[in-house]
Amino acid sequence: MIQRATIDLLKELIKHFKVVAVIGPRQSGKTTLVKQVFSGRAYVNLETPTNLNFAFEDPVGFLQQYPNGAVIDEAQKAPHLFSFLQEIVDNSNKPGMFILTGSNNFLLNKTISQSLAGRVAYLQLLPFSFRELKENIPEYKDAELILNGFYPPVYDQNIPYRLWYPNYIKSYVERDVRQIKNISNLIHFEKFIRLLAGRTAQELNFNSLSVELGVDLKTVQSWVSVLEQSFLVFLLKPYHKNFNKTIVKRPKLFFYDTGLVCSLLGITSETTLNLHPLKGAIFETMVVSEFIKIQQTLTDKPQLYYWRDKTGREIDLIIEKQNGFVPVEIKSGKTIQESFFKNLKYWQRLSGSKKALLAYAGEAEQKRSNGIEIINWKNLDLDSIFLKK
């Protein structure tokens, strides 16, 4: 079994909170994780019809089965339980009574967040990070990693990515989308997801999407929110400090998983990927997602942004820590070129930053006198980058 980097954080949260929610996309390994960590705890899955019916028909009786607490899997299917959970945990002094899992961010539900406010901590479990995989798999080329993506079934069950991702997309659209929001035209919504895949690692322009899809702006915004809630995409905000007057203010959209992006775009081989015009954007998606996954394992989470001005100068990632920030440029090229440094040098002049990172696909690694460190993305020590002063 591949060890998850979030285990230590989960064990820490359970010591201090009466309820801990493990949330993340379907098939990211939530059930495996909670069963591993809480092997001696009562377990109930609300995807089982008899359990779900019991929870709806008699929520008090359902919860009385677990006087010492329980792991409740797919808890978002019975949101009314949360108000009853509130009474139970308020009458108990025991931390870590209930562990909830959910394949969408059910904590965004207003009623739920009010019921468990101050009583619940949550941990976001995403697909595998490269750091989690590298000790357990053979040496993979970047293109193989991009195509395989990082969802556990591709590795744990050895399901070929060409088979797994199309079925995952179909299952997601037909099951989870209906649960989060009542979208009547699922074919149109699936077209929207595929269109969005072609915009990964790009600024999110709602107006452009609205025109291209032929739907109103509020619908597009609502659909993006659905994808965020189900952990398929995330929005990277622009860096807020106004070093000059021309910074852009739109977020950049990223998919959490490159295997999913490739499947949505019809990229099924290394040859197709290497010739694809979005290869650089997909590589950037993989590396930025790696930063996001490691960020989720930390107690003190540094903030992540990107920066771009209206002349086109851009820094792919800004890591803001309590003691400063680190700019990161991401390049899919394997040969160091002088053009790679242009935006980093500009940012250093503008911000006064002494250190910067260039994460790329090549093997040569260097530390330049101007403070720019060049490193293969697989060798990034993200703990050190996030935590080191």
Buried (B, 14 or more C-beta within 10 A) or exposed (E): EBEBBBBEBBEBBBEEBBBBBBBBBBBBBBBBBBEBBBEEBEBBBBEEEEBBEBBBEEBEEBBEEBEEBBBBBBBBBBBEBBBBBBEBBEEBEEBBBBBBBBBBBBBEBEEBEEBBEEBBBBBBBBBBBBBBBEEEBEEBEBBBBBBBBBBBBBBBEEBEBEEBBEEBBEEBBEEBBEBBBEBEEEEBBBEBBBEBBEBBBBBBBBEEBBEEBEBEEEBBEEBBBBBBBBBBBBBBBBBEEEEEEEBBEBBBBBBBBBBBBBBBBEBBEBEBBEEBEBBBBBBBBBBBBBBBBBBBBBEEEBEBBBBBBEEEBBBBBBBBBEEEBBBBBBBBEEEBEEEBBEBBBBBBEBBEBEBBBBBBBBEEEEEEEEBBBBBBBBEBEBEEBBEEE
